[in-house]
Amino acid sequence: KIWRSDKDWDLIPLSFSIACMPCAMGVALETSIGMPYIMGCCLMPCEARNLVRYQYRIGGNDILEECIIPVCASLILGQLFSWACCVIPSGFIIMQSYLESKHTGRTKYSQ
């Protein structure tokens, strides 16, 4: 089960994950699996979400949920509104990973 905050729209982590996506990925991976911050900053959002999801044993579909849906949503938002909006779907994925790692912390598997 994925941890959720009390609010559906938690604006501080959302703005952090959209404004500085590599920073949010680095913090989430450092908190959850102990990966060095700099290495976490260099990953793609799909890879970072998969690592956090595997660490906390969260079920899901690798291809559909982490790659296809965010890419399609980014393309649609970019075409309909502005290309500045295309980071929003990936920002939600990273925000979820960031909040999950902040809430749960390290597990016994990250030793």
Secondary structure, 3 states (H helix, E strand, C coil): CCCCCCCCCCHHHHHHHHHCHHHHHHHHHHHHHCCCHHHHHCCCHHHHHHHHHHHCCCCCCHHHHHHHHHHHHHHHHHHHCCHHHHHHHHHHHHHHHHHHHHHHCCCHHHC
